[in-house]
Amino acid sequence: TTIAAMDVLQWAEVAPGVWKATIGQADPLTPLNYAGTPKQDALAALEPAAFPFEKDVPVGQINAHGANVRIPLGAREKIYGLGLDFVGINRRKEVHHQHVDHYAQGKLKGRTHAPVPFYVSSDGYGVLVNTAHRPSFYVGSGNRKDSKLPTPVDRTTNKKGWSSRPLSDAVEVSVTGDGLEIFVFAGNNPLEAVQRYNLYCGGGVLPPRWGLGFWHRMHTQTDAATVVQEIADFEEHGFPLDVIGLEPGWQSFAYPCSFDWDPTRFPDPKGFLDTVGDKGIRINLWENPYISPESSISEAMKPYTGSHTVWLGEVADYTLPEAQKILLDHHQAKHLDIGVSGYKFDEVDGYDYWLWPDHATFPSGHDAVQIRQVYGVMIQNMLMNRFRELNQRTYGLVRSSNAGASNLGFVLYSDYYGHEGYITALVNSSFSGLLWTPEIRNADSGEEWVRRFQSVCFSPMLQLDAWNSGKKPWSYPEVTGIVRDVVELRTRLLPYLYTAFSEYNQKGVPPFRAMVLESGYKSEEKEVGGVLHGEKNPYAETNRLESTDQYMMGPSILVAPVLEKQKQRDVILPQGDWYDFYTGAFVGNGETITIKTKLEQIPLFVKDGGIIPMMPMAANLSKIEGKIPLEIRHYGKSAGAYELYDDDGETFDFEKGVFSTTRLEIRRVDGELAGSKTAAKGPWPSRYGEVSWVFMSE
Ligand code: GAL
């Protein structure tokens, strides 16, 4: 057979600043099938940005392996993204064989809960290979014979510059199959490229307001009476509570799952949901997708399941509408209609030795590898659609995802429990349209309990997952006051956080963002060389890790979490004046500062001119009555403006324009800072009332 030459890709602009090209015959099953509808108007409203390459430079080919593309890469470019990862952010020189899986301890790049075939360049553009196959990304690691690169350096002559991974001028991506589909997202900086990607996927998700409150997952063997008691205990200990998560034991059989209530632990599900619902508490149900023979849907689902079982439970083929309908109708009747608010969908990633083999068959005829690769987004999407039909927002958890997930109301988590890796995962998620929770489960000391609590309070989901530990927020009495304070701070920041999520929805700006998405940030890298046979390792000379231990929350807060035993830490401040959140004092400008840590505080810094609306503490977000008074904090010296967002917090009516924004403005009048507020604009009557202005840095 003759090998086809590398062909120039033919690009078509499919939305403002978004181009698509296809080589060969792309597979119809792709992750974008499960994404939202592109937000064309919001895409058009972004700064115009040009196609990032010479049109005839990206090339592609079909060969014996499948399809591959070659995208140019500049000598200094850094590449971010490719999904959830617990180590590092700059993917340059890495090879990611993307394969949905339980976390492989960082040893195999691309084996993660959420491999996302999308990357962002430091030059401000993004590339998505929209495939449900297992793509391989060679991120500046391969060199074709015709590449224009520097001449090789002879290592035996002691010359400097020899590299085990010499510079390459391309990202190459290959997939098996008969073709592939590729998208390019333009931008004037990396954030704009991420925004375009998120907007093309339907815009970021706006959680229901209660979703940003306190989540507590009960021990797996809990029963209805214990939950009711737990709610009372939270009240007694002065901790807020919004969502209770029930783990496997709520079901009559798990694992595999029956999806039916256990008659001894939960004899009266409706009565139970009414009781907790009266207290403003939402219930979230844990499930995995594997169907127990005991389940009331087992018989009906049989014609729509694959050739293999998982834990002896059948695996539904949810590419089939019939299979979706059976599960969704059951869930609506048994759960949603009586008040369940959402799900934690576990085990959609799996280990190879738990899941179906690659050659398994499914009734739709789709390849088993592809079904596994997108099973997570498929399930998120079908649940999301049913919630949308019910005009009820949901927010839940899922352990696997892929591209196109921005608009899906699910947050990722893992059994892995490294605190540092959890922060890195939060940072990485922002490149890939993912949300991540560094959930807290347990700790070896009060100090660790505090540090993890502080981190999770500054994340997309504040969750104590006590499914195994049975821990309560007050389980370490020596630090209960400190834990309560940070939970209170998170709660008070709700108006700011909810508005940040609306920006995610309407403009595609991730509410929690890597620092490299922030303008004026100069990243620092540390070399991780290592030792080989007692000598400096010559092969590791160019392995660099960029700092990933700080991030942005909303427009103006920089979060610098502290790990247990960390007595001081460095914080890299982007250009511009920065202020301490707690005191309002100036801390620096475009420099790295070293701070002594305090157990009582997670270090937070605010940009000059930052405006932060804070509400009074609330024990439950659904039970707030009347107008909510706001304390509006201003940091620094500069004037500024802020659009405070509000809507009903529960339905999808905001998508039809039922929301409002209130403009908060700070000006300098006769040398003095002064604040003003306009009336709420839009059809939704804002729930925010009186405001008081606090000038933190004056
Ligand atoms: C694990 C999951 C945990 C917990 C547990 C319950 O697979 O990651 O968060 O839900 O199952 O059995």
Residues whose N, C-alpha, C, O or C-beta is under 5 A from the ligand:
A	BS01	GAL	P248 D346 D415 W467
